[in-house]
């Protein structure tokens, strides 16, 4: 049903915009405003499937509280809970979040990425 689709929660584009804006302000040598606009234009053209699921945000916050995770990890948890609700594999490049899930469910996978935190 979801083969070859990129499925994201409703806040995905706002989260990307926030991240790019923060980089433009904090690290203008790394990312210019023009570059950020280009990335956002590309993002808006991608064939994303925006998927809302009942109780997505509540279940994510409950999981953060139950596992006593850093509240900053709420965004990662939302993606994880969406994958869980849709019975899909979840791939993440954030080593810190992956380690915080120990033991990670078998459908959660870590991949190496230049953006990953150091193991």
C-alpha positions as CSV (number, residue, x, y, z in Angstrom):
1,X,0.0,0.0,0.0
2,X,2.8,2.5,0.9
3,X,5.5,1.1,-1.4
4,X,7.9,3.7,-2.7
5,X,6.2,6.5,-0.8
6,X,7.7,8.9,1.7
7,X,5.2,9.2,4.5
8,X,5.4,12.1,6.9
9,X,3.3,13.6,9.7
10,X,1.4,16.8,9.2
11,X,4.1,19.0,10.8
12,X,6.9,17.8,8.5
13,X,7.2,20.8,6.3
14,X,7.0,23.3,9.2
15,X,9.7,21.3,10.9
16,X,11.9,21.5,7.8
17,X,11.2,25.3,7.5
18,X,12.1,25.8,11.1
19,X,15.4,23.9,10.8
20,X,16.4,25.8,7.7
21,X,15.5,29.1,9.2
22,X,17.5,28.3,12.4
23,X,20.6,27.4,10.2
24,X,20.3,30.6,8.2
25,X,20.3,32.7,11.4
26,X,22.8,30.8,13.4
27,X,25.2,29.7,10.7
28,X,24.9,32.0,7.7
29,X,28.3,30.8,6.3
30,X,26.8,27.3,6.1
31,X,23.4,28.1,4.7
32,X,22.2,31.3,3.0
33,X,18.6,32.5,2.8
34,X,18.6,32.0,-1.0
35,X,19.8,28.4,-0.4
36,X,17.1,27.8,2.2
37,X,14.5,29.0,-0.2
38,X,15.8,26.7,-2.8
39,X,15.6,23.7,-0.5
40,X,12.1,24.6,0.6
41,X,11.0,24.9,-3.1
42,X,12.5,21.4,-3.7
43,X,10.8,20.1,-0.6
44,X,7.4,21.4,-1.7
45,X,7.8,19.6,-5.0
46,X,8.5,16.2,-3.5
47,X,5.8,13.6,-3.6
48,X,5.2,13.3,0.1
49,X,2.3,11.5,1.6
50,X,1.1,13.5,4.6
51,X,-0.5,11.1,7.0
52,X,-2.4,12.0,10.1
53,X,-3.2,9.3,12.6
54,X,-5.5,9.4,15.6
55,X,-3.7,10.2,18.9
56,X,-0.4,10.5,17.1
57,X,0.8,13.4,19.2
58,X,-0.7,12.1,22.5
59,X,0.9,8.6,22.0
60,X,4.2,10.2,21.2
61,X,4.3,12.3,24.3
62,X,3.2,9.3,26.4
63,X,6.1,7.3,25.0
64,X,8.5,10.1,25.8
65,X,7.2,10.2,29.4
66,X,7.2,6.4,29.8
67,X,10.7,6.0,28.6
68,X,11.9,9.2,30.3
69,X,13.5,10.5,27.2
70,X,14.7,14.0,26.5
71,X,11.6,16.0,25.5
72,X,13.6,17.3,22.5
73,X,13.2,13.8,21.1
74,X,9.4,14.4,20.6
75,X,9.8,15.0,16.9
76,X,11.6,11.7,16.3
77,X,9.1,9.9,18.5
78,X,6.2,11.3,16.3
79,X,7.8,9.8,13.2
80,X,8.4,6.5,15.1
81,X,4.8,6.3,16.3
82,X,3.4,7.1,12.8
83,X,5.5,4.2,11.4
84,X,4.2,2.0,14.2
85,X,0.6,3.0,13.6
86,X,0.9,2.2,9.9
87,X,2.9,-1.0,10.5
88,X,5.9,0.3,8.5
89,X,9.6,0.0,9.1
90,X,11.2,3.1,10.6
91,X,14.7,4.2,9.6
92,X,16.6,6.8,11.5
93,X,20.0,8.3,11.3
94,X,20.0,9.8,14.8
95,X,22.2,7.4,16.9
96,X,21.3,9.2,20.2
97,X,17.5,8.6,19.6
98,X,18.1,5.0,18.5
99,X,20.2,4.3,21.6
100,X,17.5,5.9,23.8
101,X,15.0,3.3,22.4
102,X,17.0,0.3,23.7
103,X,15.7,-2.2,23.3
104,X,14.6,-0.8,19.9
105,X,11.6,-2.6,18.3
106,X,12.7,-5.0,15.5
107,X,11.1,-2.7,12.9
108,X,13.3,0.3,13.9
109,X,16.5,0.5,12.0
110,X,19.6,2.8,12.3
111,X,21.4,3.9,9.2
112,X,24.7,5.7,8.9
113,X,24.4,9.3,7.7
114,X,26.6,12.4,7.5
115,X,23.9,14.1,9.6
116,X,23.9,11.4,12.3
117,X,25.2,12.1,15.8
118,X,28.5,10.4,16.5
119,X,28.0,6.9,17.9
